[in-house]
Amino acid sequence: MNVALRLEQATIVVVDDDLSSRESLALLLESEGARVVTAHDAEEGVDAVLRTQPDAVVCDIDLPGMDGFYLIQRMREDEIRGDRTPAVAVAVTGHSDDAYRLRSIGEGFQCFMTKPIQPAQFVAWLAGALGERAPG
């Protein structure tokens, strides 16, 4: 199956305080057919996640104020309360050490990617994870 077709119906929230990173990710995902909602910090990201109940979230870990771990905790709590299928969650960060990777996975992210991401690898992983989330 074509990767673009697998992202075509996806709603994805992208949270990153760096404008160019946020816009690059949004453009990449939109070019693959996804509907993208962006946020510049965790609070705005939580609002977007609760409002849209996305298929996936791509979130920077280091954000001003509350970090990406705050966002994932709020999102997972809301999914449990609403008895919804968990969104696919990707942590994107400049940190490459194992402590961040392990904490990210432990907090509820399924994938940990170090900036700068490799677009083809990122899209392929995300498409595969979304395909597993909603088989059909």
N, C-alpha and C positions, 0 to 999 in steps of 0.2 A: 504494500500500500504506500502511496506517496505521502511523505511526511507532511506536506501542506494540507492534505485532506484530513489528516489526523488532528491538526490544530484548528481547522476551519470553524468548528463549533465551540471552541474553548473560550471561556472568559478567564483572563489572567490578570491578577493584580501585581504590579511591579512597584516595589518600595525601595527607593534609594535616594539619599540626600544629595548625591552628586548629579547635577542636572544632565551632564553629558552621558553618564552611565545610564541614568533613567531613560533618557530619550533614545539612546542606542538600543537598549533592550526592548523598549516599546516598538521601535521601528522594525527590529528583527522579528519580533513575534507577530506584529501586524502584517509583515511581508509574507508570513507563513499562514495567514488567514485568521489569526486569533483576534478576539475583541479584548483590548487592553485598557485597564484603568490604572493610572499612575498616582503615586503618593510620595511626598518628600520626607516624611518621618513616620515613626511607629504609630502615633496617635491617628494621623490621617490615614495610615494604612489599615489600622483596626477599623476605622469608620468605613473605609472602602470594602473591606472584607465582610463586615457585618451587613452592609447594604447590598452587596452584589452576590454573596455566597459563591465565590468563584470556583472554577475547576482546579485552578493552580495559583500559587503565590510564589513570586520570586522576590526575595527580600535580602537586602544588605544587612549584615549583623551590626556594624557600627553606625548607629544613627544618633542624631542629636536628641537629648532628653532620654526617652525610653529606647532600648535597643531592639534588635530583631527578635531576641528571645522573648521579650514582652509581647510582641505581636503574635508569635506562634503560640504562646500559652493562651492568650485571649481567643485566638481563632479555634484552637483545639477544644477549649472549654465550651465555646458556643456551638461547635459541631456536636459535641456530646449532649448538651442540653437540647439541641434541636433534632437529635437522632438522625443526623445527615452523614452521608458518605464523606470521609475526610478529603479535603483538597490536597492535591500534590503540592509539596512545599520544597523549594530550593533555596538554600542559604548561599548567598554570593558575597564573598568578602576578600579583603586584601590579606587576611591572616591565613597562613599555610600550615600552622603547627597542629599537631594531633589533638591538643587540648580543645581547640575550637571545633575541630571536626567531630570529636566524640561528644562534646556538649551539644552541638547542633543536632546530631542524630538523636541524642538522648532527649532533647527538648521537643522533638516532633518533626524536624525536617527530614525528608527522605534522601536528599542529595546535598552535598557540600561542594561548591565550586569556588576556586580561587580566581580572583580578578588578575589579569583580564581573561574572561571566559573565551573558550573556543566556540564560535557560533555554531558550526556544524555538529559538534559533539553535544552542545547544550540543547539544540533543537531536537536532535535524535533522541537524547535521553528523555526530554520532556514529552515528546510525542509517544514514546514507548510507555512511560509512566501513566500518561493520560489514557492510553489504549488499555492498559491493565486495570485502571480505575473503573472504566465504563466499557466492558467488553461488548462487542456487537458488531 
